Amino acid sequence: MIQPRVRIFVATLAFCTLQGVTSGADTIVNGIVFDDRNGDGVRQTGENGIANVAVSNQIDVVATGADGSYRLNSRGTGVVFVSVPRGKAALTGFWKAVPASDAASIDFALAPTADPDDFTFVHASDTHIHEESLPRMKAFLGLLDSRKPAFAVVTGDLIRDALRVDEGTAARLYDLYVREVKTSTTPIWSDPGNHENFGIERHHSLVAKTHPLFGKGMYRKYLGPNYYSFNRGRIHFIALDTVDIEDLWYYGHVDKAQLDWLVKDLALLPKGTTVVTFNHIPFLSSRTSATGYTDTGTAPSLIRINDRMQYRHIVSNATDVFRALKDYNFTLSLSGHNHAFERLLLSPLPGATRFHLAAAVIGPTNDVVPSPSGVTLYRVRGDVIDEGEFVAIDPAANR
């Protein structure tokens, strides 16, 4: 069997906007998802198409036909991706940029890989990578190499800052993150945080809203879709972007386009499928109570959107996401943002969703509720996921 290794491809996207929906609405994107038996990324004679694979442009979600073919009627956000099915690995990438031409043909090569019911994975968050913090990033990647999980998810704030800097600075940090992640033998699934939104604090960045990479555009250029899904064992994993933008500011919210996509993604699953979500700003957190609210500084606790006060640091419309997931076994929600380990359970009933936050890779938090730096290692047995084991990152790696 071919074992997957993370591969990230850099491609420039055209027509990016703040909300992420691109122009070129009449563009047709089609192609084949095929079984890449020799793992070379090129379709050969005898490498058949794979049926019933979900393909999406972040707006529409379609299943491949019996011959592995798919068709999307728009370029969506400018990226197209497959929801990697069980027993497969996308060795040449699970996403691709959509060319600016009126019609685009994009094929996806999926190779067979071992995919047992029982496996482990790591939840990490808030790497905040920059040149001075490289020892911490390398300590995290070394931890993955020693523990050898099936994969890791990193729930946002991947880089030090794209919010309030120029394009060159932000691009350098994105390049650094991509370069370091490529060195890992563990597949890494990334998810955007507030720090990945390029230039939105325009009074600091001096970046125009018309810049093609403004907001979500830079993330998509380097790391592809800012929300997507994949499958491992019996579990359907969903990456969500819980950072929305209002003028100069970010806040915790899942926009309508993403909620619509979520419903379409779930519709291709059997009801009752076990689901895990991972995202940056948490749906729920008790730490906001423990550390207190603030109405000062660059990131106060509340923000006014269209004459309505909303939370900044938890998802203000979390119940909309919960409604979309009500027919599924939503067992675990993974988040970051607070730089602190947290466990939250709201109901004693069997099957209640657990809300878990990861500590920060970048370093410990030494406020009124101290939290060491580390990651969480989960063990999966079929549809059952344990409570996770906190694994500290070597304090000596802190700088």
N, C-alpha and C positions, 0 to 999 in steps of 0.2 A: 504494500500500500504506500502511496505517496503521502508523506507527512507535510502539512502546510507550514509555510514560513511567511511571516508578514511581508507584504510588499506594498509600498505606497508610491503612487505615480503622481507627478506634478504636471498639471495641464492648465493652461489659461482659459478661463471661461469668459464668454462675451455676454453683454446685455444684462449684467447682474443689477438688481435693484435692492433697495432696503428690505422689502418684504420677501424678496427671493424669487419671485415669479418673473421669468424672462419674457422678452418679446419673441417674435417668430412663432406666433400661435399656430400657424398653419404647417409648421415643420412636422414631417413624419419621421419617427425614429422606429426602425425595425431591425431585426436580426435573429440570430440563432443562439440558444444556450445549448452547448454540446458537451458530451462526455469526453474529456481530454485524457484518454487512456495512457498516453505516454508522457503527459505533463509538460509538453513543449509550448503550449499556448496557441498552437496552430491546428486547425481542423484537418484531419487526415481521413483518407478513405477508411470507412469502418467505424469512425467515431460518430456515433448517432446523437441526434438531438435528445434533450431531456424534457419530458412533459411535466406540466404542473409546477413549474418554477415561477415564483412571483418576481416580476420585473416592474420597476417603477421609475418615474421621473420626478418623484416627490409630490406629484399632484394626483396622477392616476396610478393604479396598480392593476396589472393584468397577469394572467397565468399563461405560460407557454402552452402551445398546442401539442398534439401527439408527436409532431416532428421537431419539437423544441423551438418553434418560431414564436415571435411576439411582435406586436405593433402598438406603438404609442402615437397618438395624434398631435402631440405638441412636444416642445423641448422642455416644458416644465420649468424647473429652476436651472437648467443648463447642465445637469448631470443625470445619468441613468445608472441604475444599479440593480443587482439581483439580491433577493433575500436568500442567502446561501442555504440550500436545503441540507437536511441531515445526511451524513455520509459523504459530503462533498467539501472540497476546499477550492477557493478561487485563487489559484496560484499566480495569476497575472492581474489580480485586483478584482474586487467585487463591484467597482464603480468605474465609469469612464465619463469624460467630458463630452458633451454633444457638440459636434462641429456646427459652425454657423450656416452651413449650406441648407437649402430648402428640404433636402431629404438626407437622412443619415442612416447608415447601416452599421450597427454595433453588435458584435458577437461576444459572448462570454464563454470562456473555457473553464469548466469545473472538473476537477480531478478527484478520483476516489480517495477517501481517507478513512482511517479507523475512527469510529464514532460510537463508543459503547454507551449504555445507559448510565453508567457510573463514571464520574470524572470530577476533577477539581478545576476551579477558576479563581482568579484574583480580582478583587475590586480595589483600584487605586484612584486617587483624585488629587487635583491641585499640585501638579508638578511645577508650574510657574517657571519653566525653564529659561535660563539665560546663562551667559558665559560663566558667571561667578557661581552659579548653582549646579554646575555639571557634576560635581562629586555626589550630590544627592540623587540626581537622575541615574547616574551610573550605579549607585548603590541599589536603587530600585530595580534596575534591569538585572543586576547581579543576583538579587533576591529571586527574581523570576527564573533565572537560569538554574539556581540551586533547587528551587521547589518544583520546577517543571509542571506547572498547571497546563491544562489543555489550551487556555487562552487567558488574557487579562482584559478588563475594561478599565478605561481611564475617564472619569466623569468630569472633565472640563477644567478650565483654567490651566491649560496645557502650557501656555507660554506666559512670560512675565507681564507683557502688556501689548495689546494692539489698540486699546481704546483711545489713547491720548498721545499717540506717536505718529511720526511720518511713515510713508510707505516703506522706505529703506530699512528703518529700524524694525518694523513689524515683520517684513519679509525675512530679515536675518534671523529673527527668533523662530518663525515658522520653519525655515530651513533647518535650524538647529534641532528642533523637535523631530522633524521627519528623519533627519540623519541619525539621531540617537535611537529612535524606535526601530529603524532598519537593522541595527546591530543585534537586536534581540532574536533569539531562537524561538521565543514564544509569540504566537500571533497576538497582536494588540488591537483592540477595537476602541477608537477614540470618540469622544463626544465633546461638543463645544461648551465652554463656560462664558461668563461675561467678558473675560479678558481676551477672548478670540474675536470679538466684534471690532472690526477695523475702523478707526478714525471717528467713532460716533461722538466722542467728546470733542467736538470741532473747535471749541474755544482753546483747547490745548493742542490738538493734532494739526489744525489748520488744513484738514482734508475736506474737500467739497463733497456734498451728498451725491453729486453726479459722478464721482470717481467710480470706475467699473468694479472695484473691489471693496467699495464701502460696505460697512455692516457685515453681512454674512458672506459677501463675495470672496474675501480672502480665505476664509475657512474652506469654502468649496474648492477654491483653486488648489489648495495643498492637500486637503483631506477628504474631499468629496462631499457626499450628502451630510447635512447637519442633523437629519433624522432618518432612520433606516431600521431594518430588522435582519436577524439571521437566526439559524436554528442549530442547536447542539444537543445531542441526545434526544430526550423527550421534551426539551424546553425551547420555547420561542422567546428570544431576547429582542427587546425593542429599545433602541436608542432614541431618546426624545431631546429636543432642544427647548429647554424651559427658560431660556433667556429671550425676552422680547425687548423691543426698542421703542422708545417714545422720545422723539427729538434728540436731545443730547444724552439721554439717560437709558439705562437698562433696568428691567424689573422682571420678577418671576411671573411668567405667563406662557401659556401654550396657545398660539394663534389659531384662527379658524382653519386656515389651509392645512395646518399640521393635524388638527383634530379630524378633519375630513379624510386626510390620508390614513390616519390611524384606524378609522372605521373600515376603510377599504382593505388595509393590510390584514386586519383581524378577520374580515369576511372570508378569506381564503383558508382559514383554519377551522378544524372541527370545534364546535362549542365545547367548553370545558378544558381546552388545551392549557397546559401550565405556562404561564407568562411571567417573565422578569423584565422590569423596565430599568433603564439606567440613564441618568441625566444629571445636570449640574445643580441648579437651584432646586432644593428639595420641595416635594409636595407638602410635607409636614416636618416640623422640627420643634423640639422642646427647648433647644438652645437659645432661641430668640427670647424666651421667657427668662432663662437663666442669666443671660448676659444683659438683658434690658433693651428697651427701645431707645432710639435716638432720632431727633429731628434736626440734627446739625451734621456738618461735614459733607463729603462728596457722595456718600451712600446712605442717606437716612432710611429709617425703617419703612416709611410710607411714601407713596408717590401719587400724584393726582393725574389720572388719565381720563380725558373727556368728562371732566367734572365729577369723577368718581375716585375716591381714595382706594388705593390698592397696595398690597404688600410688595416690598422690594425684594426681600430675601427668602420668601417662600412663594410657591406658585399660587397666585391669587384666584385662579379658576381650576384648582386641582379637582374639584368635583366633576367637571366636564370630562376629564380624563378617566376618572373612576367610573362614570356612567358608560363610557365606551367599552370598558373592560369588564362590565358586570356579568357577562355570560361566560367568562373565562376564569381559570384558576390563577388569579393574580396573587401570587404567593409572596413576591419580594420586590420592593422598590429600593433601588440603590442611588445614592446622591452624594454630593460633595458640598463645596462652597463654604461651609462653616469652619473648615480646617480642624474638625473634631470628630472623634468616634462617637457614634450615638446609635441607640436601639429604641424603637418606638413601636408599641403594639396597642391598638385602640379597642380591641374586642377579645373576649375569652373564647369566642366561638371557633370551632374547627375551620381551618381554611382562611382565617382572617389575614389580611395583608400585613406584612412586616415592613416597617420603614427604617432602613439602615443607612447611616451616613459614614463615609470613610474619613479617617484622619488625613492630614495633608502630607504628601511626599516632600514638599519643600522644607518642612521643619515643624517642630512642636508649636503648640499654642499655649501661651503662658498667661492666660487671663484669669478671671475668677473661677473658671472651670478648666483647669489645665488638661491638655490632651497631648500625648506623645505623638511623634511622627511614625507612620507605618501604613500598612495595607491590611486587607482582610482576605483570608483564604477560605473559600467555601468548598464544601464537599457535597456532591450531588449523587443521589441514589435513586435513579428513575425519575419520579416526579417530586421527590422529597429533597429539599435543600436544607442543610443544617444552619445553625446560628452563626457560623463563621468563626474563624480563629484569627485574632489580631496578631499580626507579625510586625514587630518594631523594625524600623530602618535604623541602621547603625548610627547612633548619635555622633560618632566621630566623623561621619560624612557631612555633617552640618557645617556651613560656613557663613 
